[in-house]
Amino acid sequence: MIRQIVNRWMGMVFILCATAKVNAAAVEKDKPPLIPLPQQLTWDAGASPIQAVTLSLPRGIFDDAQWDHMQREARDLFAARGVSCVPQGKNGYALRFVPSRDVWFSDKPEGYRLRSDAAAATVEAATAKGFFYGLQTLAQLTTKQGNAAHIAHAEIHDWTAFPIRGTMNDTGRNYMPLTMLKEMADVLARYKMNVYHWHFTDNHGWRLESKIHPQVNDPASFDRMPGKYYTQAEFKEFVEYCRVRHITVIPELDMPGHTASLRRALKVEKMDDPKVTAILCDLIRELASLAPPDVMPYIHIGTDEARGHEQVSAATLRSYFDTIRACQRRAIRWSPGMNGDPTAIQQTWTNRKRPPLPDGEFIDSQENYLNHFDPFEMVATLFFRKNCPHTRSKGLGGILCSWPDMPMTDPRNHFAQTPHFPGIVVYSEALWSDKREKDWIEFYSNLPPQGHAQHEVFREFENRFIAHRDLYFPGKEFPYVRQSDIVWQTLGPFPHGGKPEKDFGIVPGDTRDTIEYEGKSYSWSEEIRTGATMVFRHYTDQPTFANPQWGKQTVAESTYYARTYIHSDREQQVPFWISAQWWELSNFHAGMNQPGEWHFSRPVFLLNGVKIEAPRWAVPNRKADYHAKESFIDENYHFRPPTRLLLRKGWNEVLVKSPHVKGMRRWMFTLVPVQHEPGNPPAVVREFPGLRFALKPE
């Protein structure tokens, strides 16, 4: 039986008084935070203090490289917790890895069983993957507090819900060095993710070395980061780096669309040119030669967004897939995309109104593009979303995608500008544990209101999530702080008739529960809204409390108000993330960065009746441009310096006026205090200590 760690008494106090203290999660040594949550978990009483461990590992189940890595991984994981690995026969807590032929494992090739008690910890598995994942859980069971390390006592039976659990970076548009790719692989491995989808070709560059057709790597054909590509030696090195961590690399040669760089290199206009087809088939074969089929069983060839001169005939398309099959690989393509092989695995994108073709297999990448997500909304969506929702095809799992289309001046912006690390952590539990019996689509954009059972479910996860941020991502870009304790009341919508500056008589300090305006009564919401980000309208028109019908915009050219109170035990300067919009990283939008404004809809943020001034934008008056050569700089709150506000001692009123106007893809705002040390990247934050939120001053 799974026991979730939920302090229900504290939860009831919070719900009744609607006030909360914003701080980091404490870690209990006898119930440490596990992510992904095992399928079956029973906590036994207590935890054993440990200073050293002995490792008993069956050699025959691993190849030499995996064996070496498993030993290094164990040493490193426990050394990070202040525990040394000592030879067997020495005085140490025993870690035993025992091969099993139990029928229980027959349909669980990545499964393991674990028991830890005062005497030893034992992991049973039938495969090297099972042992590797059991080791990851053992490490999470081990915590260090002060100078003492403990391993919690538990019994775990665990297996994955989906065979494909991965992530993807667009390194075709923006090159990412091998060191960062390895950093990504390390995080994937720690969270039992087993796929890295490597998209390294696009309009801006063909970023995999070809020795057969070296002209594709000609820097003159690149229009972004010229000459930056991965050598075949680097490709092999990374595939092996992933393999010993039980991660499969899925390489993507995107064709026939997204091939401007290729066409420049080959000096052709049309992708249906027989010369181009022959070269592409050569490149597929060359790619396949870099790793054997058992190590790299898939080749992804895109097929999406082929327009005009990128369109090819059915025969040409079929030749791509035939070449992949002749290389003894399974083809993957985007869906929607060009279908040249009914047996190819489809990888879904856009939204769920575009399902995969029936009676096939698919990988779910719908509604999980990190470049489209406000970080707080991203966590809610991936937590409440039911994966692989299409029932007429077989869902194999999911791949979390990041497509920051705009140029990056620093490769680190892959992590700084998109919430990649928090995305991996929350998505790992969604794909491994898959506890969603219902698709809670109404909570994708806004957390459940106070009093809803799912609010408590999310709070329990958030406790573990924040603990992982603090334990395993120190100094790394992890743009998330606790939001389940931030409470709001909303009022509206007031129609403004295209005049967002219109005043409706709502002023700071107004204690009225109901407002009369032009013969109609408006009341502050009875539901207690929760979250750092309030979304009135999602850009795909997913349901929100203000726009409850999916696919329909029921409220427009109106104004909402939101109000909360923040208690500070002293007068102090506090950094805040504040925003009236989260701009997707795919293109610049009309009306961005208007001087003196948070957004072109002219929202207003008030603290104790004083207007909070908008940032001084690095590049004011951005123009709408999908093909811009400039980079994002400070447009979104988590990659610009926080706004520092003076909180007075006691209660501080926050009042937000949020209008909607034509041309807005999203209608939202963000306001949350953060602890940020000057000199750290803006996305390296924690909760600001000692603050409390409430709907009314106490």
C-alpha positions as CSV (number, residue, x, y, z in Angstrom):
1,M,0.0,0.0,0.0
2,I,1.3,3.4,-0.9
3,R,1.4,5.8,2.0
4,Q,1.5,9.4,1.1
5,I,3.2,11.8,3.5
6,V,0.4,14.3,4.1
7,N,0.0,16.3,7.3
8,R,-3.8,16.5,7.2
9,W,-4.2,18.3,10.5
10,M,-2.0,21.1,9.3
11,G,-3.8,21.1,6.0
12,M,-7.2,21.6,7.8
13,V,-5.8,24.5,9.8
14,F,-4.6,26.1,6.6
15,I,-7.9,25.7,4.8
16,L,-9.9,27.1,7.7
17,C,-7.9,30.2,8.3
18,A,-6.6,30.6,4.7
19,T,-3.2,31.8,5.8
20,A,0.1,30.3,5.2
21,K,3.8,30.7,5.9
22,V,6.0,30.5,2.8
23,N,9.2,28.5,3.5
24,A,11.1,25.5,2.3
25,A,10.1,22.0,3.0
26,A,11.7,20.1,5.9
27,V,13.2,16.7,5.3
28,E,12.4,13.9,7.7
29,K,15.2,11.3,8.0
30,D,12.7,8.4,8.5
31,K,10.4,9.6,5.6
32,P,12.6,11.4,3.1
33,P,11.1,12.8,-0.1
34,L,11.1,10.3,-3.0
35,I,10.6,11.3,-6.6
36,P,9.3,9.6,-8.6
37,L,7.0,8.1,-5.9
38,P,7.3,4.3,-5.9
39,Q,4.3,2.3,-7.0
40,Q,4.1,0.5,-3.6
41,L,5.8,2.1,-0.6
42,T,5.5,1.2,3.1
43,W,7.5,3.2,5.6
44,D,8.8,1.2,8.5
45,A,9.6,2.9,11.8
46,G,12.9,4.6,12.0
47,A,16.1,5.2,10.1
48,S,19.6,3.8,10.6
49,P,22.6,6.0,11.1
50,I,25.4,5.2,8.6
51,Q,28.9,6.3,8.1
52,A,30.1,3.7,5.5
53,V,28.4,1.2,3.2
54,T,29.6,-2.0,1.6
55,L,28.4,-2.8,-1.9
56,S,27.5,-6.3,-3.0
57,L,26.8,-6.1,-6.8
58,P,26.3,-9.1,-9.1
59,R,28.7,-8.7,-12.0
60,G,27.2,-11.0,-14.5
61,I,24.0,-9.0,-15.0
62,F,26.0,-5.9,-16.2
63,D,28.5,-5.4,-19.0
64,D,31.9,-4.0,-18.0
65,A,31.1,-0.3,-18.7
66,Q,27.8,-0.5,-16.8
67,W,29.5,-2.4,-13.9
68,D,32.1,0.3,-13.6
69,H,29.6,3.1,-13.7
70,M,27.3,1.4,-11.2
71,Q,30.1,1.3,-8.7
72,R,31.1,4.9,-9.4
73,E,27.5,6.0,-9.2
74,A,27.1,4.3,-5.8
75,R,30.3,5.9,-4.5
76,D,29.3,9.3,-5.7
77,L,25.8,9.2,-4.5
78,F,26.7,8.2,-1.0
79,A,29.8,10.4,-0.8
80,A,27.5,13.4,-1.5
81,R,25.6,12.4,1.7
82,G,28.8,12.1,3.7
83,V,28.9,8.2,3.5
84,S,31.9,6.3,2.2
85,C,31.9,3.0,0.3
86,V,34.2,0.4,1.9
87,P,35.2,-3.1,0.8
88,Q,33.1,-6.0,1.9
89,G,34.3,-7.4,5.2
90,K,34.9,-3.9,6.5
91,N,32.5,-2.4,9.1
92,G,29.7,-0.8,7.0
93,Y,26.0,-0.8,6.4
94,A,25.4,-3.5,3.8
95,L,23.9,-2.7,0.4
96,R,23.0,-6.0,-1.3
97,F,21.9,-6.3,-4.9
98,V,20.4,-9.7,-5.5
99,P,19.4,-11.0,-9.0
100,S,16.0,-12.5,-9.1
101,R,14.1,-14.8,-11.5
102,D,10.8,-14.3,-9.8
103,V,7.9,-14.2,-12.2
104,W,6.9,-10.8,-10.7
105,F,9.6,-9.3,-12.9
106,S,8.4,-10.9,-16.1
107,D,6.4,-7.9,-17.2
108,K,8.5,-5.3,-15.2
109,P,11.9,-5.2,-17.0
110,E,12.8,-1.9,-15.2
111,G,11.3,-3.0,-11.9
112,Y,12.9,-3.6,-8.5
113,R,12.1,-4.6,-5.0
114,L,13.8,-2.9,-2.1
115,R,13.9,-3.4,1.6
116,S,15.9,-1.3,4.1
117,D,16.0,-2.0,7.8
118,A,18.5,-1.7,10.7
119,A,20.6,-4.5,9.4
120,A,21.0,-3.9,5.7
121,A,19.3,-2.7,2.4
122,T,18.5,-5.2,-0.2
123,V,17.6,-4.6,-3.8
124,E,16.2,-7.3,-6.0
125,A,15.9,-7.0,-9.8
126,A,16.1,-9.1,-12.9
127,T,17.9,-6.5,-15.1
128,A,20.8,-4.0,-14.9
129,K,18.2,-1.2,-15.3
130,G,16.2,-2.5,-12.3
131,F,19.3,-2.4,-10.1
132,F,20.3,1.0,-11.4
133,Y,16.9,2.4,-10.5
134,G,16.9,0.7,-7.1
135,L,20.2,2.4,-6.4
136,Q,18.7,5.8,-7.2
137,T,15.9,5.1,-4.7
138,L,18.4,3.9,-2.1
139,A,20.3,7.2,-2.5
140,Q,17.1,9.2,-2.0
141,L,16.3,7.2,1.1
142,T,19.6,8.4,2.5
143,T,19.7,11.9,4.0
144,K,22.3,13.9,5.7
145,Q,21.4,16.3,8.5
146,G,24.4,18.1,10.0
147,N,27.2,15.6,10.2
148,A,25.0,12.5,10.4
149,A,23.6,10.4,7.6
150,H,20.7,8.1,7.9
151,I,18.9,5.6,5.7
152,A,15.2,5.3,6.2
153,H,13.5,2.0,6.7
154,A,11.1,1.1,4.0
155,E,9.7,-1.7,1.8
156,I,9.2,-0.8,-1.8
157,H,7.9,-2.6,-4.9
158,D,8.4,-0.4,-7.8
159,W,8.1,-0.4,-11.6
160,T,7.4,2.0,-14.4
161,A,4.0,2.8,-15.9
162,F,5.5,3.7,-19.3
163,P,8.5,2.4,-21.2
164,I,9.5,5.7,-22.8
165,R,10.2,8.6,-20.4
166,G,12.3,11.4,-21.7
167,T,13.2,14.9,-22.6
168,M,14.4,16.9,-25.6
169,N,16.4,20.0,-26.3
170,D,16.4,21.9,-29.5
171,T,20.1,22.0,-30.2
172,G,19.5,22.4,-33.9
173,R,18.5,26.0,-33.4
174,N,20.7,26.7,-30.5
175,Y,23.9,24.6,-29.9
176,M,24.4,23.1,-26.5
177,P,27.9,21.9,-25.6
178,L,28.5,18.3,-24.7
179,T,29.2,19.2,-21.0
180,M,25.6,20.5,-20.7
181,L,24.2,17.4,-22.5
182,K,25.9,15.2,-20.0
183,E,24.6,17.4,-17.1
184,M,21.1,16.8,-18.5
185,A,21.7,13.1,-18.8
186,D,22.9,12.9,-15.2
187,V,19.6,14.5,-14.1
188,L,17.5,12.2,-16.3
189,A,19.2,9.1,-14.8
190,R,18.7,10.2,-11.2
191,Y,15.0,10.5,-11.9
192,K,14.6,7.2,-13.8
193,M,14.1,8.9,-17.1
194,N,15.4,6.6,-19.9
195,V,15.3,8.6,-23.2
196,Y,17.1,11.7,-24.5
197,H,15.6,12.9,-27.8
198,W,18.4,14.7,-29.6
199,H,17.1,17.2,-32.1
200,F,20.4,18.5,-33.8
201,T,19.3,19.6,-37.2
202,D,17.0,22.5,-38.2
203,N,16.9,25.5,-40.4
204,H,19.8,27.2,-38.7
205,G,22.4,24.4,-38.9
206,W,23.0,20.7,-39.6
207,R,24.8,20.0,-36.3
208,L,26.0,16.4,-36.7
209,E,29.3,15.8,-38.5
210,S,29.0,14.0,-41.8
211,K,32.2,12.5,-43.3
212,I,30.3,11.3,-46.4
213,H,28.8,14.7,-47.2
214,P,30.9,17.2,-45.2
215,Q,29.3,20.2,-47.1
216,V,26.3,19.9,-44.7
217,N,28.6,21.2,-41.9
218,D,29.9,24.2,-43.9
219,P,29.7,27.2,-41.5
220,A,28.5,29.3,-44.5
221,S,25.3,27.2,-44.5
222,F,24.6,28.0,-40.8
223,D,22.7,31.2,-40.0
224,R,23.1,30.8,-36.2
225,M,26.3,29.7,-34.3
226,P,28.1,28.9,-37.5
227,G,30.4,25.9,-37.3
228,K,29.0,24.7,-34.0
229,Y,28.2,21.0,-34.5
230,Y,28.8,17.6,-32.9
231,T,31.6,15.5,-34.2
232,Q,31.0,11.8,-34.8
233,A,33.4,11.1,-31.9
234,E,31.3,13.4,-29.6
235,F,28.1,11.7,-30.8
236,K,29.5,8.3,-29.9
237,E,30.8,9.6,-26.6
238,F,27.4,10.9,-25.6
239,V,25.5,7.8,-26.7
240,E,27.8,5.7,-24.6
241,Y,27.6,8.2,-21.7
242,C,23.8,7.7,-21.8
243,R,23.9,4.0,-22.4
244,V,25.8,3.2,-19.1
245,R,23.1,5.4,-17.4
246,H,20.4,3.3,-19.1
247,I,19.3,6.2,-21.3
248,T,18.5,5.6,-25.0
249,V,19.4,8.4,-27.3
250,I,16.8,9.0,-30.0
251,P,18.6,11.1,-32.7
252,E,16.4,13.3,-35.0
253,L,17.4,14.3,-38.5
254,D,14.5,16.6,-39.2
255,M,13.3,16.2,-42.8
256,P,11.9,17.3,-45.3
257,G,10.9,20.4,-43.4
258,H,13.1,22.5,-41.2
259,T,16.0,22.0,-43.7
260,A,17.0,25.5,-44.8
261,S,20.6,25.0,-43.7
262,L,20.7,21.7,-45.6
263,R,19.4,23.3,-48.7
264,R,21.9,26.1,-48.5
265,A,24.7,23.6,-48.0
266,L,23.6,21.5,-51.0
267,K,22.7,24.6,-53.1
268,V,19.2,23.3,-53.9
269,E,15.8,24.8,-53.6
270,K,13.4,21.8,-53.5
271,M,13.6,18.9,-51.1
272,D,12.1,16.5,-53.7
273,D,15.2,16.8,-55.8
274,P,16.5,13.2,-56.4
275,K,20.0,14.4,-55.5
276,V,18.8,15.5,-52.1
277,T,16.9,12.3,-51.5
278,A,20.0,10.3,-52.2
279,I,22.0,12.4,-49.8
280,L,19.4,12.2,-47.1
281,C,19.4,8.4,-47.3
282,D,23.2,8.4,-47.1
283,L,23.0,10.6,-44.0
284,I,20.5,8.2,-42.4
285,R,22.8,5.3,-43.0
286,E,25.8,7.2,-41.7
287,L,23.9,8.1,-38.5
288,A,22.9,4.4,-38.1
289,S,26.5,3.4,-38.4
290,L,27.5,5.4,-35.3
291,A,25.7,3.0,-32.9
292,P,24.4,-0.6,-33.1
293,P,20.6,-1.2,-33.2
294,D,20.5,-2.6,-29.7
295,V,22.0,0.7,-28.4
296,M,20.2,3.1,-30.7
297,P,17.0,1.3,-31.8
298,Y,15.2,4.4,-33.1
299,I,15.8,7.1,-35.7
300,H,13.4,10.2,-35.7
301,I,13.0,12.0,-39.0
302,G,10.6,14.7,-38.2
303,T,8.2,15.1,-41.2
304,D,6.4,18.0,-39.5
305,E,5.8,21.5,-41.0
306,A,7.0,20.7,-44.5
307,R,5.7,23.6,-46.6
308,G,6.0,24.7,-50.2
309,H,9.4,23.7,-51.6
310,E,9.9,21.3,-48.6
311,Q,7.1,19.1,-49.7
312,V,8.1,15.7,-51.2
313,S,6.2,13.0,-53.0
314,A,5.0,9.8,-51.3
315,A,7.7,7.9,-53.0
316,T,10.4,10.2,-51.7
317,L,8.9,10.1,-48.2
318,R,8.7,6.3,-48.4
319,S,12.4,6.1,-49.3
320,Y,13.3,7.8,-45.9
321,F,11.4,5.2,-44.0
322,D,12.7,2.3,-46.1
323,T,16.2,3.4,-45.4
324,I,15.6,3.5,-41.6
325,R,14.0,0.0,-41.8
326,A,17.0,-1.3,-43.8
327,C,19.2,0.0,-41.0
328,Q,17.3,-2.2,-38.6
329,R,15.8,0.8,-36.7
330,R,12.3,1.8,-35.8
331,A,11.2,5.1,-37.3
332,I,9.6,7.9,-35.3
333,R,7.9,10.9,-36.8
334,W,5.9,13.9,-35.6
335,S,2.2,13.8,-35.6
336,P,0.8,15.8,-37.2
337,G,3.3,15.3,-39.9
338,M,3.8,13.5,-43.2
339,N,3.0,9.8,-42.9
340,G,5.3,7.6,-45.0
341,D,5.1,4.5,-42.9
342,P,2.0,3.3,-41.0
343,T,4.2,1.3,-38.6
344,A,6.3,4.3,-37.5
345,I,5.9,5.5,-34.0
346,Q,4.0,8.9,-33.9
347,Q,5.2,11.6,-31.5
348,T,2.2,13.9,-30.9
349,W,2.5,17.6,-30.6
350,T,0.3,20.8,-30.7
351,N,-2.8,20.1,-28.6
352,R,-4.9,17.0,-28.0
353,K,-7.4,18.0,-30.7
354,R,-4.9,16.5,-33.1
355,P,-4.8,12.9,-32.0
356,P,-2.4,10.3,-33.5
357,L,-3.6,8.0,-36.2
358,P,-5.5,5.1,-34.7
359,D,-4.3,1.5,-34.2
360,G,-0.6,2.6,-33.9
361,E,1.9,3.5,-31.2
362,F,2.6,7.1,-30.0
363,I,4.8,9.1,-27.8
364,D,3.0,11.9,-26.0
365,S,4.5,15.4,-26.4
366,Q,1.3,17.4,-26.3
367,E,0.8,20.2,-23.8
368,N,4.3,19.8,-22.5
369,Y,6.4,22.3,-24.5
370,L,8.6,24.1,-21.9
371,N,9.1,27.1,-24.1
372,H,5.4,27.8,-23.8
373,F,5.1,27.5,-20.1
374,D,5.1,29.9,-17.2
375,P,7.2,27.8,-14.6
376,F,4.4,27.7,-12.0
377,E,1.8,26.7,-14.6
378,M,4.1,24.1,-16.0
379,V,4.4,22.3,-12.7
380,A,0.6,22.3,-12.3
381,T,0.0,21.1,-15.9
382,L,2.4,18.2,-15.8
383,F,1.2,17.2,-12.3
384,F,-2.5,17.2,-13.1
385,R,-2.4,16.0,-16.7
386,K,-3.1,12.4,-17.5
387,N,-0.4,11.1,-19.9
388,C,-1.2,9.5,-23.2
389,P,-4.9,10.5,-23.3
390,H,-5.6,9.1,-26.7
391,T,-7.2,5.7,-26.4
392,R,-7.3,4.6,-30.1
393,S,-3.6,4.2,-30.2
394,K,-1.1,2.7,-27.7
395,G,0.7,5.3,-25.6
396,L,4.3,4.4,-25.0
397,G,5.1,7.3,-22.7
398,G,6.1,10.9,-23.1
399,I,9.0,13.2,-24.0
400,L,9.2,16.7,-22.5
401,C,10.2,19.2,-25.2
402,S,12.0,22.5,-25.2
403,W,11.9,24.6,-28.4
404,P,13.3,28.0,-27.6
405,D,13.2,29.2,-31.3
406,M,14.9,32.6,-30.7
407,P,18.7,32.9,-30.7
408,M,20.6,32.3,-27.5
409,T,23.7,34.3,-26.6
410,D,24.6,31.8,-23.9
411,P,23.9,28.0,-24.2
412,R,23.2,28.1,-20.4
413,N,19.9,29.9,-21.3
414,H,18.6,26.5,-22.3
415,F,18.3,25.9,-18.6
416,A,17.9,29.5,-17.4
417,Q,15.1,30.6,-19.7
418,T,13.0,27.4,-19.8
419,P,12.1,25.5,-16.6
420,H,13.9,22.4,-17.7
421,F,15.2,21.0,-14.4
422,P,11.8,21.4,-12.6
423,G,10.1,20.0,-15.6
424,I,12.2,16.8,-15.6
425,V,11.5,16.3,-11.9
426,V,7.7,16.7,-12.0
427,Y,7.4,14.8,-15.4
428,S,9.5,11.9,-14.0
429,E,6.8,11.1,-11.4
430,A,4.0,11.6,-14.0
431,L,5.5,9.0,-16.3
432,W,7.0,6.5,-13.8
433,S,4.2,6.4,-11.2
434,D,1.2,7.5,-13.3
435,K,-1.2,8.0,-10.4
436,R,-3.7,10.1,-12.5
437,E,-7.0,8.2,-12.6
438,K,-8.6,11.4,-13.9
439,D,-7.4,14.1,-16.2
440,W,-7.8,17.2,-14.1
441,I,-7.7,19.6,-17.0
442,E,-9.4,22.4,-15.0
443,F,-6.2,22.6,-12.8
444,Y,-3.7,22.8,-15.7
445,S,-3.5,26.6,-15.4
446,N,-4.6,27.3,-11.9
447,L,-4.1,25.1,-8.8
448,P,-7.2,23.6,-7.1
449,P,-8.9,26.1,-4.8
450,Q,-8.5,25.8,-1.1
451,G,-10.7,23.0,0.3
452,H,-10.5,20.8,-2.8
453,A,-9.1,17.4,-2.1
454,Q,-6.7,17.7,-5.0
455,H,-5.2,20.8,-3.4
456,E,-3.9,18.6,-0.6
457,V,-2.6,16.0,-3.1
458,F,-0.6,18.8,-4.8
459,R,0.7,20.2,-1.6
460,E,2.1,16.8,-0.7
461,F,3.9,16.6,-4.0
462,E,5.1,20.2,-3.7
463,N,6.7,19.4,-0.3
464,R,8.8,16.6,-2.0
465,F,9.4,18.8,-5.1
466,I,10.8,21.7,-3.1
467,A,12.9,19.4,-0.9
468,H,14.5,18.0,-4.1
469,R,15.2,21.5,-5.4
470,D,17.1,22.2,-2.2
471,L,18.8,18.8,-1.9
472,Y,19.8,18.0,-5.5
473,F,19.9,21.3,-7.4
474,P,21.9,23.8,-5.3
475,G,23.0,26.7,-7.4
476,K,21.2,25.4,-10.5
477,E,18.5,27.0,-12.5
478,F,15.3,25.8,-10.8
479,P,12.7,28.6,-11.2
480,Y,10.1,27.5,-8.6
481,V,9.1,28.4,-5.1
482,R,6.2,27.2,-3.0
483,Q,2.9,28.4,-4.4
484,S,0.2,26.2,-2.8
485,D,0.2,28.5,0.2
486,I,-0.3,31.7,-1.7
487,V,-4.0,32.7,-1.5
488,W,-6.0,35.2,-3.6
489,Q,-9.6,36.4,-4.0
490,T,-10.7,37.6,-7.4
491,L,-13.4,40.1,-8.4
492,G,-14.9,40.4,-11.9
493,P,-15.0,40.4,-14.8
494,F,-16.0,44.0,-15.3
495,P,-16.5,44.8,-19.0
496,H,-14.4,47.7,-20.1
497,G,-15.4,48.1,-23.7
498,G,-11.9,48.2,-25.1
499,K,-10.7,50.8,-22.5
500,P,-8.4,48.8,-20.1
501,E,-7.6,52.0,-18.1
502,K,-11.3,52.2,-17.1
503,D,-11.8,52.6,-13.3
504,F,-14.4,50.5,-11.5
505,G,-14.1,52.0,-8.1
506,I,-12.0,49.3,-6.6
507,V,-9.4,50.9,-4.3
508,P,-6.9,49.7,-1.8
509,G,-8.3,49.3,1.7
510,D,-11.8,48.7,0.3
511,T,-13.5,46.2,2.7
512,R,-16.7,45.7,0.7
513,D,-17.5,42.1,-0.1
514,T,-19.9,43.2,-3.0
515,I,-19.4,46.0,-5.5
516,E,-22.3,47.6,-7.4
517,Y,-21.4,48.8,-10.9
518,E,-23.9,50.0,-13.5
519,G,-26.7,48.1,-11.9
520,K,-24.9,44.8,-11.5
521,S,-23.4,43.2,-8.3
522,Y,-19.9,41.8,-8.3
523,S,-18.7,39.8,-5.3
524,W,-15.2,38.7,-4.3
525,S,-14.8,35.0,-5.1
526,E,-15.9,32.5,-2.4
527,E,-13.4,30.1,-3.8
528,I,-9.9,30.7,-2.4
529,R,-7.7,30.9,-5.4
530,T,-4.2,29.5,-5.0
531,G,-0.9,30.0,-6.7
532,A,1.9,32.3,-7.7
533,T,0.5,32.7,-11.1
534,M,-3.2,33.5,-11.8
535,V,-4.3,32.5,-15.3
536,F,-7.6,34.0,-16.5
537,R,-7.2,32.7,-20.1
538,H,-4.7,30.2,-21.4
539,Y,-3.3,30.6,-24.8
540,T,-4.9,27.3,-26.0
541,D,-8.1,28.2,-24.2
542,Q,-7.8,25.4,-21.7
543,P,-10.3,25.8,-18.9
544,T,-9.7,28.4,-16.2
545,F,-11.9,29.7,-13.5
546,A,-12.5,32.8,-15.7
547,N,-12.9,30.9,-18.9
548,P,-14.3,27.5,-18.0
549,Q,-15.2,26.1,-21.4
550,W,-12.2,24.6,-23.2
551,G,-11.8,26.0,-26.7
552,K,-14.1,28.9,-26.2
553,Q,-13.2,32.4,-25.1
554,T,-16.2,33.3,-23.0
555,V,-14.7,36.5,-21.4
556,A,-12.9,39.2,-23.3
557,E,-12.2,42.9,-23.0
558,S,-12.9,42.8,-19.3
559,T,-11.0,43.5,-16.1
560,Y,-10.4,41.2,-13.1
561,Y,-9.1,42.3,-9.8
562,A,-7.1,40.1,-7.4
563,R,-6.2,40.7,-3.8
564,T,-4.1,39.1,-1.1
565,Y,-2.4,40.2,2.1
566,I,1.2,39.5,3.1
567,H,2.5,39.5,6.7
568,S,6.0,40.5,7.5
569,D,7.4,40.3,11.0
570,R,9.5,43.4,10.3
571,E,10.0,46.2,7.8
572,Q,12.3,44.8,5.1
573,Q,13.2,44.8,1.4
574,V,11.9,41.6,-0.3
575,P,12.6,40.5,-3.8
576,F,9.5,39.6,-5.9
577,W,8.9,37.9,-9.2
578,I,6.2,40.1,-10.8
579,S,4.8,39.8,-14.3
580,A,1.6,40.5,-16.3
581,Q,2.5,38.0,-19.0
582,W,4.7,35.0,-19.7
583,W,6.1,35.4,-23.2
584,E,6.6,32.1,-25.0
585,L,10.1,31.7,-26.3
586,S,9.2,30.9,-29.9
587,N,9.0,34.5,-31.2
588,F,8.8,38.1,-30.2
589,H,5.2,39.5,-30.0
590,A,3.7,42.8,-30.9
591,G,3.5,45.1,-28.0
592,M,6.2,43.6,-25.9
593,N,8.2,45.8,-23.4
594,Q,6.3,49.0,-23.7
595,P,8.1,51.7,-21.7
596,G,6.6,52.2,-18.2
597,E,4.1,49.4,-18.6
598,W,4.1,45.8,-17.3
599,H,2.1,44.8,-20.5
600,F,0.3,46.6,-23.3
601,S,-3.0,45.7,-21.6
602,R,-2.0,48.3,-18.9
603,P,-2.3,46.2,-15.7
604,V,-1.7,47.8,-12.3
605,F,0.1,46.3,-9.3
606,L,-0.4,48.1,-6.0
607,L,1.4,47.4,-2.7
608,N,-0.2,49.2,0.2
609,G,-1.8,51.6,-2.2
610,V,1.4,52.5,-4.0
611,K,1.9,51.6,-7.7
612,I,4.7,49.1,-8.4
613,E,6.6,50.4,-11.3
614,A,7.4,48.2,-14.3
615,P,11.0,47.3,-15.1
616,R,13.1,49.4,-17.4
617,W,13.2,47.1,-20.3
618,A,16.6,46.3,-21.9
619,V,14.9,46.5,-25.4
620,P,11.7,48.5,-25.3
621,N,9.0,48.2,-27.9
622,R,9.9,44.8,-29.3
623,K,8.3,44.1,-32.7
624,A,6.5,40.9,-33.6
625,D,9.1,38.7,-35.3
626,Y,9.5,35.0,-35.6
627,H,12.8,35.3,-37.5
628,A,14.5,37.8,-35.2
629,K,18.2,37.7,-34.7
630,E,18.0,39.1,-31.2
631,S,17.8,37.1,-28.0
632,F,15.4,37.3,-25.1
633,I,17.0,39.3,-22.3
634,D,14.6,40.3,-19.5
635,E,11.1,39.7,-20.9
636,N,10.1,37.0,-18.4
637,Y,10.3,37.3,-14.7
638,H,12.5,34.3,-13.9
639,F,15.4,35.5,-16.1
640,R,15.5,39.1,-15.0
641,P,16.5,40.5,-11.6
642,P,13.6,40.4,-9.1
643,T,11.7,43.5,-8.2
644,R,12.6,44.6,-4.7
645,L,9.7,46.0,-2.6
646,L,9.6,47.4,0.9
647,L,7.2,45.5,3.1
648,R,6.2,47.2,6.3
649,K,6.0,45.4,9.6
650,G,2.6,43.6,9.9
651,W,0.1,43.2,7.1
652,N,0.7,44.5,3.5
653,E,-2.2,44.7,1.0
654,V,-1.5,43.6,-2.6
655,L,-4.2,44.6,-5.2
656,V,-3.9,43.7,-8.8
657,K,-5.9,45.1,-11.7
658,S,-5.7,42.8,-14.7
659,P,-7.4,43.8,-17.9
660,H,-7.9,41.8,-21.1
661,V,-7.6,43.5,-24.5
662,K,-7.6,42.3,-28.1
663,G,-4.4,40.7,-29.2
664,M,-3.6,38.9,-26.0
665,R,-2.8,35.2,-26.3
666,R,-2.7,34.9,-22.5
667,W,-4.4,36.7,-19.7
668,M,-2.5,36.3,-16.5
669,F,-0.3,37.7,-13.8
670,T,2.4,36.5,-11.4
671,L,3.3,37.8,-8.0
672,V,5.5,35.9,-5.5
673,P,8.2,36.7,-3.1
674,V,11.5,34.9,-3.6
675,Q,14.8,34.6,-1.8
676,H,17.5,35.6,-4.3
677,E,21.1,36.2,-3.6
678,P,22.7,39.0,-5.7
679,G,25.2,37.4,-8.1
680,N,23.2,34.3,-8.6
681,P,21.3,33.7,-11.8
682,P,17.7,35.0,-11.4
683,A,16.4,31.4,-11.7
684,V,18.3,30.3,-8.6
685,V,15.8,31.0,-5.9
686,R,14.2,29.8,-2.7
687,E,11.2,30.8,-0.6
688,F,11.6,34.1,1.2
689,P,11.5,33.2,4.9
690,G,9.0,34.4,7.5
691,L,6.2,35.7,5.2
692,R,2.5,34.7,5.5
693,F,-0.4,35.1,3.0
694,A,-4.0,35.6,4.0
695,L,-7.3,36.8,2.5
696,K,-7.8,39.3,5.3
697,P,-5.5,40.8,7.9
698,E,-5.8,38.9,11.2
